Amino acid sequence: MPEDSEIITVCSGCEDNTPEIIRKFSEKDSRVRLIEEPRRVGKAAAVNRILSEAKGDKIIFISADVTPKPGCFSGLITAMKDLGVGISCGKPEPIQRGSPLVRGIVETLWGFHNWQLEKLNHAGLLMHASEVFCIRGGIVPQVPQGTVNDDAFLAVATKDIGYSIKYVPSSRVQVYGPQNLSDYLNQRRRIIVGHYQVRKITGKFSQYLFYSLLAKPKPTIAMVVEYFVMARRLGGGLAAAFIEVVANLLALSDVIRRKSHAVWSISRTTKTAAEL
């Protein structure tokens, strides 16, 4: 890690020994900083603490349920040498675990997600930040309090002020996906609510599949069919599509009822350790 860099960890209402682990690292290396919040107040609050306190001109965000592969961060930083790039984002790869059904759905979803990012990136149309991303310090000072999809908001806001977003597939992270159907459905439901929330705040959807189907049905359907034919994931695709419809209906009911997901219920199976 470069001498002028820093690692900021925000522990919001932690119930495990993460703060103690970070303290031990900070005692050995002054570049490691711990910010503790006594109770969970939502991810947006943690993101805003980092945005306001980070000293560097490039800030890499990585969630607690992903593990970076070698070279991940350097690839994101290298992409930012282009001064027109406001965000560089990496490639999430799900860890194979859980029931065969859930594993197939998770792998199908992430496979399509990454394939879509690749195509939009080549077309210069990318407006999305993945599970690990680097943003220029200061270009978006804060995320609105209570925002569920902070990455989606930052991507839309970055594009709005004239910067581009770059997908860096060589910057890989392994994702601890849900291991059961209930956790998967709850996670998707919350993320979809977050997309509606970003639409309400900014007037724009980030690159959200169901919105694309409504806004541009023919090219979106063609893209989906192309992927599933190429990837030979018809079974996983049908299962994922069914669950996605259910998640969208549940999310829409949450939007209508104004149910907040700012402090979301934890998907416990995404937090269990896996052998990498």
BELBEL-V876738 format. One record per pair of residues at least 4 apart in sequence whose ideal C-beta (glycine too) atoms are under 7 Angstrom apart, sorted by sequence separation. I is the first residue (numbers start at 0). J is the second residue. D is the distance in whole Angstrom. If there is no record, write none. Layout:
i->(I;I)
j->(J;J)
d->(D;D)
This chain:
i->(0;13;16;17;18;19;20;21;22;24;36;40;42;43;44;45;46;47;48;49;61;67;70;71;72;73;74;75;97;98;99;100;101;102;103;104;105;106;107;108;109;110;111;112;113;114;115;116;117;118;128;134;142;148;149;150;151;152;153;154;155;156;158;178;180;181;182;183;184;185;186;187;188;189;190;191;192;193;194;195;196;197;207;208;209;210;211;212;215;216;217;218;219;220;221;222;223;224;225;226;232;233;234;235;236;237;238;239;240;241;242;243;244;245;246;247;248;249;250;251;252;13;53;67;79;97;119;120;134;157;177;198;206;227;253;265;25;61;78;96;119;146;158;177;198;204;227;10;24;25;95;142;157;197;212;10;25;79;197;211;49;78;116;177;227;21;142;154;194;10;22;116;142;194;21;75;93;8;59;93;116;194;34;75;139;18;59;93;18;92;139;71;91;132;139;57;134;138;57;128;138;10;90;134;6;12;138;5;6;7;8;9;10;11;12;128;4;6;8;10;12;65;128;5;7;9;12;127;11;126;11;126;0;126;11;9;128;127;91;126;209;9;91;125;131;9;88;89;123;88;125;131;7;86;89;130;147;148;151;155;88;89;151;88;130;7;87;120;147;148;152;156;7;86;87;120;147;148;151;155;86;86;152;155;5;85;117;147;148;152;5;85;116;146;155;4;117;154;85;79;151;187;191;195;79;187;191;76;143;75;184;188;192;183;187;191;195;71;184;188;192;184;188;192;67;65;109;188;65;86;193;62;86;192;61;86;105;189;59;60;85;105;59;189;58;57;58;88;101;85;101;57;58;84;85;86;87;88;89;90;101;105;127;56;57;83;84;85;88;92;94;101;104;126;127;185;56;83;87;90;94;97;100;126;186;55;84;89;90;91;92;93;94;97;98;185;89;92;94;96;97;101;53;89;91;93;182;182;182;78;119;182;78;177;179;50;178;50;177;75;177;74;176;47;175;47;74;75;46;74;175;43;70;71;43;44;71;43;71;43;173;43;46;68;41;68;67;68;43;66;42;65;66;65;65;64;65;61;64;114;147;145;147;111;145;110;110;107;107;106;107;103;104;108;103;107;104;103;104;100;104;96;94;64;64;66;43;41;41;40;39)
j->(4;17;20;21;22;23;24;25;26;28;40;44;46;47;48;49;50;51;52;53;65;71;74;75;76;77;78;79;101;102;103;104;105;106;107;108;109;110;111;112;113;114;115;116;117;118;119;120;121;122;132;138;146;152;153;154;155;156;157;158;159;160;162;182;184;185;186;187;188;189;190;191;192;193;194;195;196;197;198;199;200;201;211;212;213;214;215;216;219;220;221;222;223;224;225;226;227;228;229;230;236;237;238;239;240;241;242;243;244;245;246;247;248;249;250;251;252;253;254;255;256;18;58;72;84;102;124;125;139;162;182;203;211;232;258;270;31;67;84;102;125;152;164;183;204;210;233;17;31;32;102;149;164;204;219;18;33;87;205;219;58;87;125;186;236;31;152;164;204;21;33;127;153;205;33;87;105;21;72;106;129;207;48;89;153;33;75;109;35;109;156;89;109;150;157;76;153;157;79;150;160;33;113;157;30;36;162;30;31;32;33;34;35;36;37;153;30;32;34;36;38;91;154;32;34;36;39;154;39;154;40;155;30;158;45;45;164;164;129;164;247;48;130;164;170;49;128;129;163;129;166;172;49;128;131;172;189;190;193;197;131;132;194;132;174;52;132;165;192;193;197;201;53;132;133;166;193;194;197;201;133;134;200;203;54;134;166;196;197;201;55;135;166;196;205;55;168;205;138;133;205;242;246;250;135;243;247;133;200;133;242;246;250;242;246;250;254;131;245;249;253;246;250;254;131;130;174;253;131;153;260;130;154;260;131;157;176;260;131;132;157;177;133;263;133;133;134;164;177;162;178;135;136;162;163;164;165;166;167;168;179;183;205;135;136;162;163;164;167;171;173;180;183;205;206;264;136;163;167;170;174;177;180;206;266;136;165;170;171;172;173;174;175;178;179;266;171;174;176;178;179;183;136;172;174;176;266;267;268;165;206;269;167;266;268;140;268;141;268;167;269;167;269;141;269;142;169;170;142;170;273;142;169;170;143;144;171;144;172;145;275;146;149;171;145;172;172;173;149;172;149;172;173;173;174;174;175;172;175;226;260;259;261;226;261;230;232;232;235;235;236;234;235;239;235;239;238;238;239;238;242;273;273;269;270;275;261;261;262;262;262)
d->(5;5;6;6;6;7;7;6;6;6;6;4;6;6;7;7;6;6;6;5;6;4;6;7;6;6;7;7;4;7;6;7;6;6;6;6;6;6;6;6;6;6;6;7;7;7;6;6;7;6;4;7;5;6;6;6;7;6;6;7;6;7;7;7;6;6;6;6;6;6;6;6;7;6;7;7;6;7;7;7;6;6;7;6;7;6;6;6;5;6;6;6;6;6;6;7;6;6;6;6;5;6;7;6;6;7;6;6;7;7;6;6;7;6;6;6;7;7;6;6;6;6;5;7;6;5;5;5;7;5;4;6;7;6;4;7;4;6;6;7;4;5;7;4;5;4;6;5;5;7;6;5;6;7;5;5;6;6;6;4;7;4;6;6;4;7;5;6;6;7;6;6;7;6;4;5;5;5;6;6;7;4;6;6;5;6;6;5;6;7;5;6;6;6;6;6;6;6;6;4;6;7;5;7;6;6;7;5;5;5;6;5;5;4;7;6;6;7;7;7;5;7;4;6;6;7;4;5;5;5;6;6;7;5;5;4;7;7;6;6;5;6;4;5;7;6;5;6;7;4;6;5;5;5;4;6;6;6;6;6;7;7;6;4;6;7;7;7;6;3;5;7;6;5;5;4;3;6;5;5;7;5;7;5;6;7;6;6;6;7;7;5;5;7;5;7;7;6;6;6;4;7;6;7;7;7;6;6;6;4;6;5;5;7;4;4;5;6;7;5;5;6;5;6;6;5;7;7;6;7;7;6;6;5;5;5;4;5;7;6;4;7;5;5;7;5;6;7;6;3;6;6;5;7;7;5;5;6;6;5;6;7;6;7;6;7;5;7;7;6;5;6;7;6;5;7;5;5;5;6;7;7;7;6;5;6;5;3;5;6;5;5;6;3;7;6;6;7;7;6;7;6;6;6;5;5;4;7;5;5;7;7;5;5;6;6;4;6;5;6;6;5;6;5;5;6;5;5;5;4;6;5;7;5;7;7;6;6;6;6;6;4;5;4;6;7;5;7;5;6;6;4;5;6;5;7;7;7;4;5;5;7;6;5;4;6;7;5;4;7;6;7;6;5;4;5;5;6;5;7;6;6;5;5;6;6;7;4;5;7;5)
